[in-house]
Structures are given as structure tokens and as C-alpha cells.
Amino acid sequence: MGEMIRKSLFALLLAAGLSVRAALPAQATVREAPPAVITPDPCPHPRLLLREGEEERIRESLRTQPVLAQADSMILTWCDSILAEPVLERTLIGRRMLSTSRQALQRIFWLGYAWRVHGGDRYAERAIREMEAVCSFRNWNPDHFLDTGEMAMAVGLGYDWFYGLLSEDQRTRICQALTEKAFNPAKDDQRAWFYESGINWNSVCNAGLLYAALAVWDELPFEASFFIRRCLETNPLALAEFPREGAYPEGYSYWGYGASFQVMLLAALESAFGTDCDLLDDEAGEGFLASSEYIRMMTTPTGRCWSYYDTRRVGTTQYIQAWMAVRTGDGTLLYPELRKFSRGIPPSEPRLLPMFLIYGSRLDLQGMTPPRRNFYRSGGTTPVFIYRSGWDSPDDTYLGVKAGLASSSHAHQDIGSFYLEADGVAWATDLGSQDYESLESLGVDLWNMKQAGQRWEVFRIGPWSHNILTVDGKAPSIHQAIELGRSWETEDRKGVEADLQMVYWEDLRTHVRRVWLDADDNLTVEDELECGDRPLTLRWALCSEAEAEITDSRSIRLSRNGHVRLLRAEGNGTLQAEAWPVTWQPGMDPEKTRLHAYDAPNPGISLSGYTLKLKPHEKVTLRVRLEKIL
């Protein structure tokens, strides 16, 4: 479409709004066209991610880079296996159709990659059958718009890549499906609330709608123009969530989700227009690119991850770092990912694996040297401090300390918590997330983020499983944002402090926590405390993969895989070493154990620590050391 025609369409949109408003609820608020954002015309099909002729770069890299050849082989083997499977059906799990949408994206993306790089009409034919199947669904579950967003990406990508193979009738039906099942619901503010949010939904849903819009630019110019402009208007809200240093507010797993789809969004703009439309041209863009360093540092020496917030405890391979490496020019961003890949650790978002080949083929992955950075610190909604002793051994030492805001997206009540890994053991760990459906199906009000919300009663989410202090059996405040204070980055002292008093403001006049490793990587956690106007009982807890054995009132022996460490408490006041259960058993009292029948089991985990009694106005410095026993 020529520039004059396109500007005329923009003028019509601004004057009258979009004409297609069918299938919207009567009470829905329809979003009018945003201010005009002029973009260049996109290149011809295929315009998403991989332009015509760019397949040869991938083919060449497969001959010279074994790691890419291995990934390519994985894709082809899977594509061959899926050919005999039935096409997808619309299946809901609880309130979500997300599993079906994700399967559709993987099938269409992987089969499309196999066809474009290796040929074979059977791959293309099967992908088109999948597209026709999902386009026949009655809807794409717009009430949980992530489902719609991922499905729109799948169909949009397929429409673009297989454009030359589609009949006119197929194109018409796919365009109609995108209009009815993606574009129209996205004009309903109740369903498309993500446009006004900065959490991962913004990146995922905007990316899906962008793929659909770019795919049908020629056939549905009004719709395409609207949703491209809407994306460029609202996506900066997601980018603004990244602080300058890069720490993603929602933690490791949701970086894998939100940032991956943010990359998909940017990569689509770059391939279609030759530009990211200035989305990364400010401080927010700088923070997004810096998050590649954050996620690299979040990988622990054993190949797992620091699993705070709604994060799975297992590490994943972040293949999307290939795009980050190309964009930043820092190939070492892929160093831990290549090590994880060689150990068979699965990808974070498997359906996006072809991105590793599309962008990895632009890099020299042979003989990559390890990163030089061993310390990392970031502010933002979820401030973190990280130290790691090295990059090549699973026995390296890793320390993470976090602050943050418990009422932020996907957060837990863990402000001031820490993670310690050494000798291949997570001496201090975080249990991470519990499957949402396992809780929602039992009626747990999981997303009630109020102070008294049921979310905080879930063992893995509330304060009782975390490496923090609790006071008189109460949950700390969820409304106070805590930053990190001074840090130490020397050989003799590696750590950070945080003033936590505001999350305990009802009970403690002072709570400053300092967490550090000494020259021998022994851990010290020091809590400077001042009691308020009434006596208090504090609980200091350590959640660990090691087996805990209480040896006296101040000492706990921790052991795992032949490694032994001693936890020893020092300080005035009445101290008593204790251990608490981590898995529900029939007959347990939730008021005493903090466990419920809906809590997931936690095998191989111990929870131990100390109770400390304070008198009114008493000042105490509680110092707990975790030392190696040679």
C-alpha cells in the first residue's frame, strides 16, 4: 500500500474510528483509535522474523555450528513426530485455554521453520491444517486474553509464512477468524485491560496482536493500522517496568515469558519495518536490554535459578538471549545458556525455540569465553544483589539477596530473603511457585493481593516458607516497598544490607538485615532489631535442600550429598533452635504449621531456624552464621 493511501486510511480512522465492532458485549467499552503513529510500509511476505532468502544464513550455520545443528535436529524430529497426531481441539483447563494456544504456536512456528529451512510440503500442509483447525474454534478464550494473544501470534505467523501456499478462500477465512477472535475482543476494555498495565500480559498480548496485524496488513488495512499503532502507544508501559540495571520485577520465570514475547514483538517490527519504531530509544529500552544481564546472573552454578516469586525451581535455557546477544553485541550472554543446553536443560518457552536458530545463526557460538562479571545489583520494583564465585563449576558459590514489594505482580512475602548455593547444594533456597490450577480448582482466592488475602496463606507464597523473620505469627506488611542499602564487593566481604523496618512497622522500631559471605564463603546473616512497646516472639527461618538436625539450642547441622555445614546463632536474648514441617499431613493444625491441604508437597526440603523472645524496647543484634565443616 502506498504512503498516500495509507495516510488517507489513518485520517479515516481518526475521523470515524474502526467500523468492525461485531461480537462485543453490549456493556463493553470500545477503544477508539489511538493517535496516529506513522510507520513505513512493511516488506512483502514473509515479513515476520525471517525475510525471504534469509534461510540460507541458517543453513550455513548448521554446517559450521554444532550447537545450532543439534537444536535444528530437535525441531525436525519433533515435527516428524507431530505429523501423525490429530490436529488441536479447543480445550480449557480451568479458566484457561492457554495450553492449546501454546501448542498451536509451537506447531505452526516449528513446522514453518522446518519447511522454510529444509523444505518438505508435508510440514507446510500440516501447519496450515492446524491454522484451519484453530480458526474454526468458537473463540480463543478472550476472557483470559493471554490465550487469545498467543493464538493470534500463531495464526498471524502462519498466515505470513505460508501466504503463498494459501488459497483465496483460506486467506479470507483466516482473516475473518483474526477479526472475530482477536481484533474485536481486543477493542473491549474489560478484556484488553493489559493495554494499561506494565506486567507480562502487555508484552504477550501486544505481541500476538502485532503479529496478526502485520500479517494482514494488505487485506485488513484498517485493523492492521489500528493495532500496530495501539501496540506502539501502550507497549512502553511494559518496557518502563525494567529499571536501568535490568532486574525484571516478576522474577526469573516471568522474565522467560514476558521478555521473550517482548523480544518477539521487537523482532517482528525489525523484520517487517527495518526498525523497532524507537521503542528502545530511551531509558526504558536501556533497562530492557540490561535485563539480559539480570537473567544471566539469575542462573545458578548448578544450572537452576534463584526461584523467588512465581518461579519454577528448575532452571531453563533462555534461548531468547540470542536476540539480546545480537542486539547488544555481547555474545557471552549466551554462555550459561549453551552450558545448560549441553546438559539437556529444556528451554524456557519451548514454542519459541526457532528464535535461537534465527538469531544464533548471526553469532559465532564456538569457543565462547565466560563472562567477567561476578557481582550484580539492580534497583527497581524488585531490587536484587547477586554474587557468584565463577561460571564454570556446579560447585561455585552463589548468593542472592532481595528486597521489593510483596503486593507487586507475582510477588511472595519474602522481603529480605536470601538464596545460597555452594558445593552443588542449595543451603538456602526458595520453593518458588505452585501450579495455579491446583489452587484455583480448590477455590483458593489466589489473586487477592490484599493484606488479609488468601494468597498469603499458601505455604510457598506467604512468609512461612521464606528465609526471613516473622513476628508473633503475623505476616509482614505487603504494602511497603523496600530498597537495598550499601553493598560489599570485595574478596573478604560479599553482600548487602537492607532496612526492613517498614514491613514490620507495627512491631519493630528497627530491623536492619545484613547478609554477606566472608573470604571463605561462609555466610553471615545479621539482624539488628529493636522491639516496640510490647514483648514479641520472632521466628528466624532457613528453607534448605539440606537435611536439618538440631544439635543444641543455638546450633543446627545441615547436610546434603556428603557436604556438611553448621548453622550457629549468636546474640543476647532467649534463643531456641527449631524445625518446622514443610508438607501437609492429615490432622495438621494450619494455625500452628501454616500448612493446608491445598499446599503442594515439598519433598527433600527442610525448614529450620530459631525463635527469639524480645522484651519491650529491647535492642538485639542476632547474628546467624552458616559455616563449612571440613
Long-range contacts (C-beta under 8 A, 24 or more apart in sequence): 1-41, 1-217, 1-218, 1-221, 2-41, 3-41, 6-41, 6-221, 6-225, 7-38, 9-221, 9-222, 9-225, 10-36, 10-38, 10-225, 12-222, 13-222, 13-225, 13-226, 18-187, 18-222, 18-223, 18-226, 19-222, 20-179, 20-183, 20-184, 20-222, 20-223, 21-184, 21-187, 22-180, 22-184, 23-180, 23-184, 23-185, 24-184, 24-185, 24-187, 24-188, 25-188, 25-190, 28-187, 28-188, 28-189, 28-190, 28-191, 29-188, 29-189, 29-190, 30-187, 30-188, 30-189, 31-186, 31-187, 31-188, 31-189, 31-192, 31-195, 31-230, 33-226, 33-229, 34-226, 34-229, 34-230, 34-233, 34-234, 35-229, 35-233, 36-229, 37-228, 37-229, 37-232, 37-233, 37-277, 39-228, 39-232, 39-273, 39-277, 40-273, 40-274, 40-275, 41-217, 42-214, 42-217, 42-272, 42-273, 43-271, 43-272, 43-273, 43-274, 45-160, 45-161, 45-163, 45-164, 46-116, 46-160, 46-161, 46-163, 47-160, 47-214, 47-271, 47-272, 48-156, 48-157, 48-160, 48-161, 48-211, 48-214, 48-215, 48-268, 48-271, 48-272, 49-157, 49-267, 49-268, 49-271, 49-355, 49-358, 50-116, 50-161, 50-271, 50-358, 51-271, 55-116, 55-117, 57-361, 57-362, 58-117, 58-357, 58-358, 58-361, 59-117, 60-361, 61-357, 61-360, 61-361, 64-366, 65-360, 65-361, 65-364, 65-365, 65-366, 67-338, 67-341, 67-342, 67-360, 67-365, 68-356, 68-357, 68-360, 68-361, 68-365, 70-341, 71-319, 71-341, 71-353, 71-356, 71-357, 71-360, 72-117, 72-357, 74-353, 75-110, 75-113, 75-114, 75-353, 75-354, 75-357, 76-114, 76-118, 78-110, 79-110, 79-111, 79-114, 79-123, 82-107, 82-110, 82-111, 82-126, 83-122, 83-126, 87-129, 87-130, 87-133, 88-130, 88-133, 88-134, 89-133, 90-134, 90-137, 90-138, 92-141, 93-437, 94-436, 94-437, 94-440, 94-441, 95-143, 95-144, 95-440, 96-141, 96-144, 96-146, 96-147, 96-437, 97-140, 97-141, 97-144, 97-147, 97-151, 98-144, 98-146, 98-147, 98-150, 100-134, 100-147, 100-151, 101-140, 101-141, 101-146, 101-147, 101-148, 101-149, 101-150, 101-151, 101-154, 102-150, 102-351, 103-351, 104-130, 104-134, 104-150, 104-151, 104-154, 104-155, 105-150, 105-151, 105-153, 105-154, 105-157, 105-351, 105-352, 106-350, 106-351, 107-154, 108-154, 108-155, 108-157, 108-158, 109-154, 109-157, 109-351, 109-352, 109-354, 110-351, 110-353, 110-354, 112-157, 112-158, 112-161, 112-162, 112-354, 113-354, 113-357, 115-161, 115-162, 116-161, 117-357, 124-162, 124-165, 127-158, 127-162, 128-158, 128-162, 128-165, 128-166, 128-170, 130-158, 131-155, 131-158, 131-159, 131-162, 131-174, 132-170, 132-173, 132-174, 134-177, 135-173, 135-174, 135-177, 135-181, 136-177, 137-181, 139-180, 139-181, 139-185, 140-181, 140-182, 140-185, 142-181, 142-185, 142-186, 142-188, 142-191, 143-191, 145-185, 145-186, 145-191, 145-192, 145-194, 145-201, 145-205, 146-201, 146-204, 146-205, 148-181, 148-182, 148-185, 148-186, 148-205, 148-208, 149-201, 149-204, 149-205, 149-206, 149-207, 149-208, 149-209, 150-204, 150-208, 151-181, 151-182, 151-208, 152-178, 152-181, 152-182, 152-208, 152-209, 152-211, 152-212, 153-207, 153-208, 153-211, 153-212, 153-264, 155-182, 155-212, 155-215, 156-208, 156-211, 156-212, 156-213, 156-214, 156-215, 156-216, 157-211, 157-215, 159-212, 159-215, 159-216, 160-211, 160-214, 160-215, 171-219, 175-216, 175-219, 175-220, 178-212, 178-215, 178-216, 178-220, 178-223, 179-220, 179-223, 182-208, 182-209, 182-212, 183-209, 183-212, 183-220, 183-223, 183-226, 183-227, 186-227, 186-230, 195-230, 195-234, 196-234, 196-237, 197-237, 198-237, 198-238, 198-240, 198-241, 199-238, 199-241, 199-250, 199-258, 199-409, 199-410, 200-238, 200-250, 200-254, 200-257, 200-258, 200-261, 200-409, 202-234, 202-235, 202-237, 202-238, 203-235, 203-238, 203-258, 203-259, 203-261, 203-262, 203-265, 204-257, 204-258, 204-261, 206-230, 206-231, 206-234, 206-235, 206-238, 206-265, 207-261, 207-262, 207-264, 207-265, 207-268, 208-261, 210-265, 210-268, 210-269, 211-264, 211-268, 214-268, 214-272, 231-265, 232-277, 232-279, 235-262, 235-265, 235-279, 236-279, 236-284, 238-262, 239-279, 239-280, 239-284, 239-285, 239-287, 239-288, 240-284, 241-380, 241-381, 242-284, 242-287, 242-288, 242-290, 242-291, 242-380, 243-287, 243-378, 243-379, 243-380, 243-381, 244-283, 244-286, 244-287, 244-290, 244-379, 245-287, 245-290, 245-294, 245-376, 245-377, 245-378, 245-379, 245-380, 246-287, 246-288, 246-289, 246-290, 246-291, 246-292, 246-293, 246-294, 246-378, 247-291, 247-294, 247-378, 247-379, 247-380, 247-382, 247-383, 247-384, 248-291, 248-294, 248-295, 248-382, 249-380, 249-381, 249-382, 249-404, 249-408, 249-409, 250-309, 250-310, 250-382, 250-408, 250-409, 250-410, 250-411, 251-307, 251-308, 251-309, 251-310, 251-311, 251-382, 251-410, 252-295, 252-298, 252-305, 252-306, 252-307, 252-308, 252-309, 252-311, 253-305, 253-309, 253-310, 253-311, 253-312, 253-316, 253-348, 253-432, 253-433, 254-309, 254-310, 254-311, 254-409, 254-410, 255-291, 255-294, 255-295, 255-298, 255-318, 256-295, 256-316, 256-318, 256-320, 256-348, 256-349, 257-348, 257-349, 259-288, 259-291, 259-295, 259-320, 260-318, 260-320, 260-348, 260-349, 260-352, 262-288, 263-320, 263-323, 263-324, 263-355, 264-352, 264-355, 266-323, 267-323, 267-355, 267-359, 287-380, 289-324, 289-327, 289-328, 290-378, 292-321, 292-324, 292-325, 292-328, 292-330, 292-333, 293-333, 293-373, 293-376, 294-376, 294-378, 294-384, 295-321, 296-321, 296-333, 296-335, 296-336, 296-371, 297-373, 297-376, 297-386, 297-388, 298-386, 298-400, 299-336, 299-340, 300-388, 300-398, 300-419, 300-421, 300-426, 301-388, 301-390, 301-393, 301-394, 301-395, 301-396, 301-397, 301-398, 301-421, 301-424, 302-394, 302-421, 302-424, 302-426, 303-336, 303-339, 303-340, 303-343, 303-345, 303-394, 304-421, 304-426, 306-386, 306-398, 306-400, 306-419, 306-430, 307-419, 307-429, 307-430, 307-431, 307-432, 308-400, 308-402, 308-412, 308-414, 308-417, 308-419, 308-430, 308-432, 309-382, 309-410, 309-411, 309-412, 309-414, 309-432, 309-433, 310-410, 310-412, 310-432, 310-433, 311-430, 311-432, 311-433, 312-432, 312-433, 313-429, 313-430, 313-431, 313-432, 314-345, 315-340, 315-345, 316-340, 316-345, 316-346, 316-347, 316-348, 317-341, 317-345, 317-346, 317-347, 317-348, 318-347, 318-348, 319-347, 319-348, 319-352, 319-353, 319-355, 319-356, 319-360, 320-348, 320-349, 320-352, 320-355, 320-356, 322-355, 322-356, 322-358, 322-359, 322-360, 322-363, 323-355, 323-359, 325-359, 325-363, 326-359, 326-362, 326-363, 331-363, 331-364, 331-365, 331-368, 332-368, 332-369, 332-370, 332-371, 334-360, 334-363, 334-365, 334-368, 335-368, 335-369, 335-370, 335-371, 335-391, 336-391, 338-365, 338-368, 375-489, 375-494, 377-484, 377-487, 377-496, 379-483, 379-484, 381-405, 381-408, 381-481, 382-408, 382-411, 383-482, 383-483, 383-484, 384-484, 385-484, 385-487, 385-495, 385-496, 387-489, 387-494, 387-495, 387-517, 389-521, 394-424, 395-422, 395-423, 395-424, 396-422, 397-421, 397-422, 397-517, 397-521, 398-422, 399-494, 399-495, 399-515, 399-517, 399-523, 401-484, 401-495, 401-496, 401-498, 401-515, 403-482, 403-483, 403-484, 403-498, 403-500, 404-481, 404-482, 405-478, 405-479, 405-480, 405-481, 405-482, 406-476, 406-477, 406-478, 406-479, 406-503, 407-449, 407-478, 407-479, 412-460, 412-461, 412-462, 412-466, 413-456, 413-461, 413-462, 413-463, 413-466, 413-468, 413-475, 413-476, 413-478, 414-463, 414-466, 414-467, 414-468, 415-468, 415-476, 415-480, 415-482, 415-500, 415-503, 416-468, 416-469, 416-482, 416-498, 416-500, 416-503, 416-513, 417-466, 417-467, 417-468, 418-467, 418-515, 418-525, 419-467, 420-523, 420-626, 422-521, 423-561, 423-563, 424-561, 424-563, 425-545, 425-546, 425-560, 425-561, 425-563, 426-544, 426-545, 427-523, 427-544, 427-545, 427-546, 427-558, 427-560, 427-565, 427-626, 428-467, 428-523, 428-542, 428-543, 428-544, 428-626, 429-543, 429-544, 429-545, 429-605, 430-465, 430-466, 430-467, 430-543, 431-459, 431-460, 431-465, 431-543, 431-602, 431-605, 432-460, 433-460, 433-461, 434-458, 434-460, 434-461, 434-599, 434-600, 435-600, 438-598, 438-600, 439-598, 442-598, 444-598, 449-478, 451-475, 451-477, 451-478, 451-479, 457-590, 457-594, 457-596, 458-596, 458-598, 458-599, 459-582, 459-584, 459-594, 459-595, 459-596, 459-599, 459-600, 459-602, 460-599, 460-600, 460-602, 462-594, 464-541, 464-580, 464-594, 465-541, 465-543, 465-582, 465-602, 465-607, 466-541, 466-543, 467-541, 467-542, 467-543, 468-541, 469-500, 469-504, 469-511, 469-527, 469-538, 469-539, 469-540, 469-541, 470-538, 470-539, 470-541, 471-504, 471-507, 471-508, 471-536, 471-537, 471-538, 471-539, 472-507, 472-536, 472-537, 473-537, 473-539, 474-506, 474-507, 476-503, 476-504, 477-502, 477-503, 477-504, 477-505, 477-506, 480-505, 485-512, 488-516, 491-519, 492-518, 492-519, 493-517, 493-518, 495-524, 506-532, 507-531, 507-532, 507-536, 508-532, 508-536, 509-617, 510-619, 520-628, 521-628, 522-625, 522-626, 522-627, 522-628, 523-625, 523-626, 523-627, 524-623, 524-624, 524-625, 524-626, 525-623, 525-624, 525-625, 525-626, 526-621, 526-622, 526-623, 526-624, 527-621, 527-622, 527-623, 528-621, 529-614, 529-619, 529-620, 529-621, 529-622, 530-617, 530-618, 530-619, 530-620, 531-614, 531-615, 531-616, 531-617, 531-618, 531-619, 531-620, 532-616, 532-617, 533-616, 533-617, 534-616, 535-613, 535-614, 535-615, 535-616, 536-613, 536-614, 537-611, 537-612, 537-613, 537-614, 538-611, 538-612, 538-613, 538-614, 539-578, 539-609, 539-610, 539-611, 539-612, 540-569, 540-609, 540-610, 540-611, 540-612, 540-622, 540-624, 541-580, 541-607, 541-608, 541-609, 542-567, 542-607, 542-608, 542-609, 542-626, 543-582, 543-605, 543-606, 543-607, 544-605, 544-606, 544-607, 544-608, 545-604, 545-605, 545-606, 546-606, 547-606, 548-579, 548-606, 548-607, 548-608, 550-577, 550-578, 550-579, 550-608, 551-577, 552-577, 553-577, 554-610, 556-608, 556-609, 558-606, 558-608, 558-626, 564-628, 564-629, 565-626, 565-627, 565-628, 565-629, 566-626, 566-627, 566-629, 567-608, 567-624, 567-625, 567-626, 568-624, 568-625, 568-626, 568-627, 569-610, 569-622, 569-623, 569-624, 570-622, 570-623, 570-624, 570-625, 571-612, 571-620, 571-621, 571-622, 571-623, 572-620, 573-612, 573-613, 573-614, 573-618, 573-620, 573-622, 574-612, 574-613, 575-610, 575-611, 575-612, 575-622, 576-610, 576-611, 577-608, 577-609, 577-610, 578-608, 578-609, 578-610, 578-611, 579-606, 579-607, 579-608, 580-607, 580-608, 580-609, 581-607, 582-606, 582-607
